[in-house]
Amino acid sequence: MSAPHSVIAGGSSGIGLATAKTLLNAGHKVSIAGRNTARLDQAARLLGDQAQAVVMDAADPESVKSAFASIGPFDHLVLAFGSTKGAGPFATVDLAEVRQGFVEKVFPHFATAQAALPFLAPRGSITFVAAVTAHSAMPGTAGIGAANAAVAALVPILAAELKPLRVNGVSPGVIDTPWWDFLSDDVKATVFADFAGKTPVGRVGQADDIAQTIAFLISNGFMSGDVIICDGGLRLGG
Ligand SMILES: NC(=O)c1ccc[n+]([C@@H]2O[C@H](COP(=O)([O-])OP(=O)(O)OC[C@H]3O[C@@H](n4cnc5c(N)ncnc54)[C@H](OP(=O)(O)O)[C@@H]3O)[C@@H](O)[C@H]2O)c1
């Protein structure tokens, strides 16, 4: 049997890159996709010969179409990209930022999954990456939480509609990746220490924590229609 081929949209950094490493170690052929070619090249060098890098802007339907055409048939799709926009107190959060959060996450996840269908093996899988904000009650996350909830809501619907293709999701808690680079190093350290204190396991997550969950959802043929919250217990409050 030939190696399964997994495509990771958002595979040049953070959770997507860690997932690429994990799947390569599990014997998959891996294609990573992202917008920035320098970032993609750097990730591809790190991953080695078994990985191919493809330029794709998930927010641009033409770019998505040509990326999938160049990749060809594959087995598993991981959607590991998103947006940093839309956080802030409900009373004052900038509506343009909230809208941008939906534009950068919800529509590209929807459109990329749709465009992948002709190339996906019927018994393959799609794994969406949402966020714990979709499932918890953290003040200040109404905008970003609603966008991630929209992504999580796709999971059971698509699992029922696209069967036997399996469709799942992962909702990470706070994970130490370049997603947080909008903060200075000092502020980031303080924010992470604060989140670690609120998290029952006593630390923020690493990209590998989420990669392992994604690899589980891909490899377990009895998982479909589920969103796993992988947050060290952050959603429980503290
Ligand atoms: N880190 C966290 O604490 C955390 C928590 C909860 C949920 N999440 C979610 O996890 C996902 C991955 O986050 P991460 O922490 O791994 O972030 P990251 O390190 O910033 O990685 C994001 C990846 O997505 C790519 N990307 C972004 N927009 C894209 C687009 N339009 N088309 C194609 N690729 C695109 C980026 O490459 P280019 O910029 O070059 O395109 C990069 O490879 C996101 O959906 C995020 O919302 C993260």
The ligand as an ORCA input file, in Angstrom:
! r2SCAN-3c Opt
* xyz 0 1
  N      -1.446     29.518     18.637
  C      -2.536     29.517     19.388
  O      -2.519     29.857     20.590
  C      -3.851     29.096     18.791
  C      -4.928     28.900     19.680
  C      -6.146     28.515     19.169
  C      -6.307     28.349     17.812
  N      -5.255     28.546     16.971
  C      -5.487     28.364     15.547
  O      -4.552     27.448     15.020
  C      -4.337     27.731     13.631
  C      -2.843     27.741     13.366
  O      -2.264     28.700     14.213
  P      -0.728     28.692     14.558
  O      -0.642     29.011     15.992
  O      -0.047     27.502     14.019
  O      -0.309     30.018     13.733
  P       0.995     30.365     12.889
  O       2.231     29.824     13.541
  O       0.903     31.841     12.667
  O       0.795     29.592     11.501
  C      -0.200     29.957     10.606
  C       0.083     29.282      9.276
  O      -1.000     29.561      8.388
  C      -0.489     30.126      7.172
  N      -1.545     30.987      6.648
  C      -2.119     32.056      7.234
  N      -3.060     32.578      6.420
  C      -3.080     31.799      5.310
  C      -3.815     31.840      4.101
  N      -4.721     32.775      3.845
  N      -3.573     30.877      3.177
  C      -2.652     29.915      3.397
  N      -1.913     29.834      4.507
  C      -2.129     30.782      5.456
  C       0.802     30.827      7.600
  O       1.720     31.010      6.539
  P       1.698     32.360      5.628
  O       1.486     33.505      6.567
  O       2.992     32.380      4.924
  O       0.557     32.160      4.692
  C       1.351     29.785      8.572
  O       1.935     28.701      7.895
  C      -5.050     29.052     13.359
  O      -6.288     28.764     12.774
  C      -5.285     29.634     14.726
  O      -6.448     30.423     14.734
  C      -4.037     28.911     17.426
*
